[in-house]
Amino acid sequence: MRILNHAVLAVCGSLLVHANAETFTEDLLVKPLQDGRVLLHFEFSIQRTASTANETLYHYHLFPRQIGEISRRYDVDELHLSFTQGGWRESKWGSPPVNSQGIGAEVRARIKGGDVIQSESQWKGLTNALSGVFCASLNFIDTTNTATPQLTFAADRGAATATSGVLRHGYLPRENVCTENLTPWIKQLPCQSKSGLGLLLNPYRLYSADFHSMGLSLSFAKGPKGKRVQQYKQRLSVVVDPSALGLGGDGWTLSELVDRQLGTACPAATRSTVRVIQPSSGLKLAPKPASTTKLAGRGVSVFDLRKQPNVDIAFEFAPQKDYSAWPSERPSISAHRYVTGHGGSNGGVEATLTNRGDRAANVTYLDVLPWYLRVYSHTLDIQTQAADGSWNLLRPTSTAFTPAIDRGRPSSVEVALVLPAGSRTTLRYSFDKGFLKYTEHPPDANRGFNIGPAIVSYQHDGTTGAELPLHCAIEHALSGPSECTVRAYTELFLASLPTPDFSMPYNVITFTCTILALFFGRIFNLLTRDFAVLKPVDALEE
């Protein structure tokens, strides 16, 4: 009996040590925007010490078990998943709070090992598992829409990563986001929607927003004393229009904005805060915040739910408020992409990269096009317009081009550039349009095919000369100062391919059935009708 008690105490002690090695934080960032809308950015983070011991490998205290088992089953060393609907208006809203603002669903994973063939099966299993967990169509990500970038995401490979691995990147531009994706996402939280900031996750308000981005990330990093830690983050960003909700006027409260009342902090959270970024003037908050700080040069009021439970923040704007006087905080580098050409045989892509900073910037440009848009690498032309208006040829520092294989893999164009200060750079390249089988067209074939966005990435160290993006400022405020990777996503575009006349099968069927009906009627009458010759006498007698 004594031996059994000691064994139970040892097991409980090991579980307690592992539980103490996990930390959970929850934060909400509220930012009034220039056009009167409000940005709500939720961030939930779980950090635990990476261990390979059997007694802690299969134990989950705060860390979601589904994500842990999927990452271990498919040898995932890094995972990023996002669902986005609506476009981010950088001219009015400034820099986005997240890196993934491309419309649709995006999955990126780094699989351990260097075997590309084995990683394909692991990648397929990963996308199918995530599709089942989050009730999404991620199982449609296959080899035809999966790329292996070489330059764009190289900066994400930290020193704490165990192996270099094989990077896979897939995108579904037609994926719709709804409450079926939000419900399993909330279930990954330690307190779910029972307490803490999860109480504010009202799907009726979140999905009536002008912009909605929901995602998660799993990665490894260096923790205290050089230990390798595993970081799991869930992010949710929405842009809400108070006037569309009937909250126009000079003020409203946070509970009125999300139609949910904030309660106590999550008991498992070591930090539970609501941070309000105040504009330059014209906004008063009530009650008084627990503390104040700075974020990207702006004043921030911090409300601590552990010290201020059941708080309902009231926003009171000055009468005759002028939103145009608030700074727009546009990012230093922006990207836009357009489709060129006409007809059903060929076309082209034109991308514009603008550097508003006062110094040159090293960027990478990635564009993944489906196999039926056959890109020609020799047509790549890069021109840059300097501040004085002159156009010059710009040579890339590095390029990586992957040709497409019909129904096998997409084509990808990766270019590393040095954008001069105050310049506008244009990239142009051409493609041929392929012919699809009639079974490969979507139900709305004449609408066109959605093509995923191009991605522009660059590093930002937060030094002078360029304003710190909101995404990096949030990382610095919550996780400490470090070099930050910023990504800009272009718009989607529709590719119009040669479309067959889908009414012809109907015409052929109706014409054939008419002929068969007439032919069958004549033959049936001949075979079943009894022909007899009536004599005149018999006819008179009758």
KEGUSE-628128 format. One record per residue: residue in one letter; x, y, z of N, C-alpha, C in turn. Coordinates in steps of 0.05 Angstrom, whole numbers, plus 5000, padded with zeros to 4 digits. Layout:
BEGIN
AXYZXYZXYZ ...
END
This chain:
BEGIN
M501749765000500050005000501750255000 R503950245016505750475017507050514990 I507850304977509050324951507150444930 L504550374933502550484914502250784919 N502250864944501951144950504351304939 H506751194943509051334932508951354901 A507951154889507651154859505651364850 V503351384865501351584858502451864862 L503951904884505152174889507152244868 A508652044859510652104838509352184812 V507252044805505852104780504552384782 C503252444805502052704808504152924809 G506452864820508553064820509553124793 S509852914776510852964749508853124732 L506253054736504153204722504053494731 L504453544757504453814767506753974757 V509053854755511353994743510854064714 H509653874700509153934672507054154669 A504954154687502954354686504154634692 N506054644710507254894716509054994694 A509854814676511554894654509955014631 E507255014633505555134613504455404623 T504455594606503255854613501355934591 F499156074600497056164581496556454586 T496456604565495756894566493656954545 E491957154552489857244534489857554534 D489757664510489857954506487858034485 L486658274488484858394469485858674463 L486258734438487059004429484759134415 V484059374425481859534413483059784401 K482559834376483660064362481560204345 P480660454352478960604335480460684309 L479160644286480460694261479660964250 Q480961034227480561304216477861354205 D476461154195473861184182471561134202 G472061124228469961084247469560794255 R470760604242470560324249472460264272 V472160024283473759944306475059664301 L477559644307479059394304479159254331 L478358994330478458824354480358594347 H482558584362484558374357484958204382 F484057954381484357764403486857594398 E488357544419490757384418490957214443 F490856944438491156754460493756594455 S495356564475497956444472498456244494 I499456014486500255794505503255734499 Q504755724520507655664517508355444537 R509755244527510555024544513354934537 T514754824556517454724551517454474533 A518954484512519054254494520554024507 S519353794508520553564521519953314505 T521753124506521352864493520952644512 A520752704538520352494559517652374556 N517452114560514951974556512852064576 E513652144600511652224620510352494614 T511552654596510352914590509652944561 L510452754544509952784515506952754510 Y505552574524502852514518500952634538 H501852824555500152954575499553234565 Y497053314567496253574558494653704581 H495653934589494254074611492754314599 L494254504588493054734575493254714544 F495354594535495854564506493654384494 P492454474471490254314459491254044450 R489953834458490853564451490653504421 Q488553604408488253554380490553654364 I491453904370493654024355496253874362 G496553794387499053654395499253384382 E497053234380497152974368497552994337 I496353194325496653224296499553304290 S500753484305503453564299505453334304 R504853164324506652944329506252724308 R503752674300503252464281504452514254 Y504452774245505352834218508052994219 D509452974241512253084243512253384235 V510453534246510253814240511953974260 D513854124249515554294266514654574267 E513054664248511954934246509354924231 L507255064241504655054228503355324230 H502155414208500655664207498155614191 L495855684202493255654190491655904194 S490355994173488756244174486356214156 F484156344165481656364150480956664150 T480656774126480257064123477957114104 Q476257314111474257404092474157714094 G473857844071473858134070476658234065 G476958464053479558584046480358784067 W482958794072484058994091484659254075 R483459474085483759734071485959884085 E488359854074490659974087490760274085 S489360384065489360674062487760814084 K485860674096484260784118484760654145 W485660404145485960254170488960234178 G490760304160493560284167494660004164 S496659934178497959664176496159464191 P495959214181494259014193495458904219 P493858794236494858674261495958394258 V495458274235496357994230497757994203 N499457784199500857754174499057624153 S497157464160495457324141492957474137 Q492857644116490457794110489457734081 G490457514069489457444043486757304045 I484957364027482257254027482456954022 G480956794038480956504034482256364058 A483056114053484455944073487255904064 E489055924084491955894078493155704099 V494655514090496055314107498955314099 R500655334120503555314116504755144138 A506354954131507554774150510354704142 R512054664163514754564158514854284171 I515354094153515253814161518153724166 K518553584188521253494195522353304174 G525053304172526353124152526753264126 G528453154109529053274083527953114060 D526352904065525352734044522852864032 V523052954007520753093995518452903990 I519052663981516952463975515452394000 Q516852344022515452274047513852514058 S514852754053513452994063510753024049 E510552924024507952954009505752794023 S506352554032504352394046503752524074 Q505752634087505252764112503653014108 W504153164087502653404081499753344075 K499253134060496553054054495052974079 G496352824096495052744121494452984140 L496353174140495953414156493653574147 T493353634122491153794112488453654116 N488353384113485953244118485153254148 A487153234165486653244194485653524202 L486853734192485954004198483254054187 S482653934164479953964152477853854170 G478353624182476453504200476153654226 V478353764236478253904262476754164260 F477254314239476154584236473854594216 C472754374208470354364191470754534166 A473054504152473654664129474254484105 S474654604082475154454058478154434052 L479754414074482654394070483554144057 N481753944056482553694043482753724013 F481853954002482154013973484954123967 I486554163987489354243982490953993975 D491853973951493353743941495753833926 T496953663910499453733896498953953875 T496453983865495954173844495854463854 N495554503880495554773891497354803915 T499454643917501454653938504154723926 A505454923939508055013930510054963952 T512654973944514854943963516655183960 P515955413973517555653970520355613981 Q522255753968525055733975526155993988 L524956223981526056483990524156624010 T521556604005519656774019519556724049 F519456474057519156404086521756314098 A523956364085526556274096527256424122 A526256674125526956824150525456714174 D523356554170521856444193523256214206 R525356114193526655884204528555974226 G527655944251529156034274531355844282 A533055934299535255764309534155544327 A531755584338530655384357529355154342 T529155174316527854954301529754714300 A528654484305530354244308531654174281 T530154174260531154104234530154304214 S531554314191530754504170528054424159 G527654164153525054074144524354154116 V522054084107520954144081518554324085 L518554554072516454754075514254704054 R511754694063509554664045507554894049 H506454994027504755224028502355174009 G499955184020497555144004495555374009 Y493955423988492055653990489455573976 L487155643989484555603977483155873976 P483256013953482056283951478956283952 R477656063947474756053946473555963973 E475255913993474155814019472556024033 N470155954041468456134056468756074086 V468656284102469056264131466356304144 C465656134163463056144177463456044206 T461156024220461255944248462155654251 E461955494230462955214232465955214237 N467355414228470255434233470855554260 L469155734269469655874295469155684318 T467155514317466555344340468855164348 P470055014330472354844338474755014345 W474955254334477155434341476955524371 I474555584379474055654407474555424426 K474055184417474454944434477354894441 Q479155014425482054974431482955144454 L481355344463482155514485481755374512 P483455424531483155294557480555354571 C479555594569476955664582474755684561 Q475355634536473355644514471855904515 S469155894515467656144517466156164544 K467256034564466056034591466856274608 S469356354605470356584620472656704605 G473656934615475757074602474857224577 L476757274559476157414535474557244515 G474456984519472756814503469856874504 L469057014526466257084528465357284507 L467257434496466557634476466457534448 L466957274444466957164417464157094409 N462657294400459957264391459857234361 P459157004351459256964322457357144306 Y455157234318453357404303454557674297 R456357774315457658024310460257984295 L461657764300464257724287463957684257 Y461757554248461557494220459757694205 S458957904219457658134205459658364202 A462258304207464258514206465158554177 D466558784173467658844146470158684140 F471558604161473958444157474058244180 H474857994173474957784193477357594186 S479157564205481457384201481857224226 M481856964223482056774245484256574238 G486056524257488256344251489556244276 L491556064272493155954293495955904282 S497855884301500655834293501855664315 L503655484306505155304323508055314315 S509755374334512655404327514255354352 F516855334348518855304369520555554371 A521355614396522955854400524755804424 K526655994429528355974452527156114475 G526855964497525756074521527856164541 P527056194566528956274587531156064590 K533556164596535955984600536555824575 G535755914552536455774527534855524522 K532655464538531155224534529355254509 R528855034497527155024473524255004482 V522655204474519855204482518055194458 Q515655094462513655074440511555284445 Q511055444424509155664425506755594408 Y504355634420501855594405500155844409 K499455974387497956224388495456204370 Q493256314381490856344366490156644364 R489656734340489157014335486457044320 L485057264327482557324314482357624312 S482057724287481958014282479358074267 V477858274276475458354263475358654262 V474158764241473659054239470659094239 V469659224260466759264265466059554260 D463759594247462659854242460559914263 P460960084283458960144303456360264292 S456660434271454260554259452460354246 A453560144235451959934223450459774244 L451359774269450059634290448159804306 G447660054297445960234311447260364335 L449860384335451360504357452560764349 G451460894330452561154322452061364344 G453461584341453261794361455861844374 D455861924399458262014412459461804430 G458361564431459561364449458161104449 W459460904459458360634463460260484482 T459360254490460960084508461859834493 L463859694505464859454493462759234492 S461159224512459059014512456959074490 E456359324484454559384463455759324436 L458359354433459659304408459659004400 V460058824419460258544414457758394424 D455858534437453458414447454058184467 R456158224482456858034503458058184527 Q457458094551458458224575461058084584 L463158244588465658134597465558064627 G466557824634466457734662469157734675 T469757524689472357494702474457384683 A476957404690479157294674479056994675 C480256874654480456584654482256494677 P481356304694482956214716485656104709 A485955994685488455884676490456094665 A489556334661491156544648492956684669 T495456714661497256874678497157174671 R495957234648495457514640492957524623 S491157714631488657754617488158054616 T488558174593488458464591486758544567 V485658784569484358924546485959184542 R487159214519488859454513487459624491 V487159874498485760054480487860254469 I488260254443490060454430488460704426 Q489360914439487861164438488861334414 P487061464400487861654379489261894391 S490062074373491462314383489762484401 S487162494396485262654413482462564407 G480662654425477762614421476562364431 L477962224450476861974460477361964491 K475261904506475361864534474361584541 L475761464561475061194569474161194598 A472361014604471360984632470860684636 P471560564658472960694681475860744676 K477260814697480060874694481660624690 P483560614671485160374666487060304689 A487860054690489759974711492460084707 S493260124681495860244675495760354647 T497860504640498160614613500960554603 T501160524576503760464564503760574536 K505860504521506160604493506260364474 L505060404451505060204430505260344403 A507560304390508060434364507760734366 G508660854388508561144391505861244399 R503961074404501261154412500761084441 G499061234455498361174482496460934483 V496860764503495260524506494260504534 S491660474538490460434564490060134568 V491160034590491059744596489159684619 F487159514613485259424633485959134640 D486559084665487258814675484858674686 L483958454673481558314683481958174709 R484458114716485057984741484658184765 K484958444759484558644779481958794776 Q480858794751478358934745476358744732 P475358554747473358364736470758504729 N469358384709466758484701466858774691 V469058864680469359134671467959164645 D466559384641465259454616466359724607 I468159724588469459974579467660144563 A467360394570465660584556467460764539 F466760794514468260964495466561214490 E467661444497466161694493467861874475 F466761934452468062104432467262394434 A469062564427468462844428466362914407 P464663104412462663184392464063294367 Q462763244344463763334319466563224314 K466862974320469562844316470262834287 D472762884281473762884254475762654252 Y474762424240476462194237478862244218 S478462424199480562464179483062584192 A482762704216485062824229486862604243 W485762364246487262154258489262044238 P491761974246493761874227492861604216 S493361564190492561314177494561084182 E497061154187499160954194499360744172 R499560824148499860634125502560494127 P502660244120505260104121507260224101 S509760184106511860304089511960164062 I511159914061511259764035508459644031 S507459684007504859573999505159443972 A503259263966503359113941500559083930 H500359103903497859063889498558903863 R496558743854496958573831494458583814 Y494958583787492758593768493258393746 V491158303733491358133710491158293685 T492758233665492858383640492158193616 G491758303593491258153569488258113565 H487558003542484757943536484757703518 G482357583515482157343499482457093516 G482156863502482156613516484756453513 S486756573500489256423495491556493514 N491856753520494056833537493357073553 G495157143571494657373589497257443603 G497057593624499457683639498757773667 V500757823683500557923710502258173713 E501158373726502658613732502358673762 A504658673776504658723805506158983810 T505159143829506359403836507159393865 L509659443871510759453898511559743903 T510559853925511060133932512660143958 N514860283958516460323982516260613990 R514760674012514360944021516561024042 G518260844049520260904069522561074058 D524261164076526361344069529061194065 R528860924063531260764058530460524042 A532460404029531960164013531059934030 A529559754018528359524032528859274016 N529759064030530058794018527458644021 V526258573998523658433999523858183981 T521958003986521657773969518757763959 Y518457703934515857693921515257403913 L512957303921512157033915509357033902 D509156903879506656873865506356593855 V504256453865503756173858501256173840 L501556073816499356063796498755773790 P496155703786495455423781496555333754 W496555073751497954953728496755033701 Y494155113701492855183675493555473667 L495155623683496355873675499355833672 R500255773648503055693643504755933641 V506355993661508056233663510656183647 Y511456393633514056393619516056563635 S518156443644520056583661521656793645 H521956753619523456953603521957213599 T519357213605517757463601517857643626 L519357563647519457723671520857983666 D519558203672520658463668520158633693 I522358743704522158903729523159183724 Q521459373728522059653724521459803750 T523159993757522660153781522660453774 Q520860593787520660883783521761023808 A523761183804525061323826523461563835 A524361693855522961923866522762153846 D524762163828524762383808522962323784 G521662083783519862013761521161853739 S523761803740525061643719524761343723 W524461193701524160903702526860773695 N527560573711530060423707529560133710 L531359973697531159683699532359603726 L530859433740531759333767532359043765 R534758963772535558683771535158553798 P533958323799533458193824536058073836 T536258063862538557943875538457633874 S536057523872535757233871533057173859 T532856953845530356863833530056563836 A527656473838527056183840524456143825 F524555993803522255943786521755643784 T519255563789518455283788516355263766 P516955123744514955093723512754903731 A510454943719508054783726508154523711 I506754323723506254063710503254033708 D502353973684499453943680498253753699 R496253853715494853693735496753563755 G499153683759501053573777501953773798 R502754013790503654213809503354493797 P503154693813502854973803505555083796 S505555313783507955453777508355673798 S510855723806511355923826513656103816 V513356363822515356563815516156703841 E518756673848519856803872522156983863 V522057223873524057423865524857573891 A527457603895528557763917529558023905 L528558253916529058513905530058703927 V531358913919532159133936530659383926 L528459453939526859683931528159943940 P528760123921529860383930527860543946 A528960723962527260893979525461073962 G522961083970520961253955520561163927 S520660913921520360813894517760663889 R517160623864514860463855515860263835 T515760003842516859793825514659633813 T514959563787512859413772514159153762 L512758933767513558673756511558583736 R512458483713510658393692511658123682 Y509857943678510457683665507957573652 S508357403632506057303615505657013620 F503256923613502556643615500656563592 D500556303587498656193568496456053584 K493956063573491755933586491355653575 G491055463593490755183585487755123581 F487354883569484654783564483954573586 L481654603598480754423618478654233607 K478454003620476253823613473653943624 Y471453863612468953983621468253903649 T469353683659468853603687470553753706 E472553903697474354053715473454333720 H471254423706470254693710468454703735 P468454923749466654953772463754993762 P461854983780459055013772458555283758 D459955503768459655763756462055823738 A462355663717464755673701465155943687 N463056073679463256323665464156553683 R463956513709464956723728467956743727 G469356513723472256513723473356363747 F476056343748477356193769478756393788 N478356353814479656523833482656443836 I484356633833487256593836488156723862 G489656573878490556663904492356913902 P492757053924494357293924497257243923 A498757443914501657443916502457543943 I504857463953505757523979508457673977 V508657893991511058053992511958044021 S514457954027515457934054518058094057 Y518358204081520758354087521158354117 Q523558404126524258414154524158704165 H523158724189523058994202524258964229 D526359134235527759114260526759324280 G524959504272523859704290525559944294 T527659974278529360214281528160454268 T529460684271528360924259528560914229 G527061074216527061094187524560974175 A523060814190520560704181518760644205 E516260694202514360654225514060364231 L513960294256513560014264510759924258 P510459714241507759614235506359524260 L503659524258502059444281502559154289 H502958984269503458704275506058674292 C508158814284510658804299510358934326 A508859154328508459284353507059104374 I505158954364503758764382505658554392 E507258444373509258244381511258354402 H512158594398514058714417512758764444 A510158844444508858904469508158654485 L507458434471506658194485508857994489 S510857984471512957784472515757894475 G516058154474518758274476519758354449 P521758544449522858644424524458424409 S524058414383525458224366525058304337 E526658194320526258244291523658124282 C522258274266519558194258519358164228 T517957954219517457914191514658024184 V514558194164512058324155511458214127 R508858154123507958064097505658224087 A505658284062503558434049502258254027 Y499658224028498158054009496758233989 T496958143964495558293942492658193940 E491258313922488458233917488357973901 L486057843903485557613885484857723857 F485057553837484057623811482657383798 L480957433779479457233765480757173739 A481256923734482456833708480156713692 S479756823668477656733650478956543630 L478156283631479256083613477256013591 P478255883570476355793549474255613561 T471755693558469555543571467855413549 P467355153552465555023532462755103536 D461155053515458255113516456854883531 F456354933557455154723573452254673566 S451054833548448354783540448154573518 M450454523505450454323483449654043491 P450653943514449653683523446653673526 Y445453883536442553893539441253883512 N442354043493441154043466441353773453 V443653643456444053383444442153173457 I441953193483440153003496437253033488 T436353283487433553323479433053253450 F435053313432434653243404434652933400 T436452803414436652513412434152383423 C433252483446430852363458428352403440 T428252623426425952673408426052473385 I428452433374428652243351427951963361 L429051883384428451623394425451583400 A424151793410421351773416419751733391 L420351883370418951853345419451583332 F422051493333422751243321421451013337 F421551033363420450823380417350803377 G416051033374413151033370412350893344 R413850953322413150823297413650523298 I415950443308416550153309414650013328 F413950143351412150013370409449963357 N408450163342405850133328405949913308 L408149893293408349683273408449403285 L409749383309410049123321407649033337 T406149203348403949133365401149163353 R400849313332398149353320397449123301 D395049033302394148813285392748933261 F393848883237392748983212390948773199 A388448843192386548663179385148803157 V384548663135383248773111380248723114 L378748933114375848913116374548893089 K372748693085371348663060368948853059 P368248933034365949123033363349003043 V362748733037360248613046360148603076 D362348513087362448493117362148763129 A363248953116362949223127360049323126 L358549243104355749333103354049183123 E354648923127353148773147353548883175 E355948953180356449063206355049333209 
END
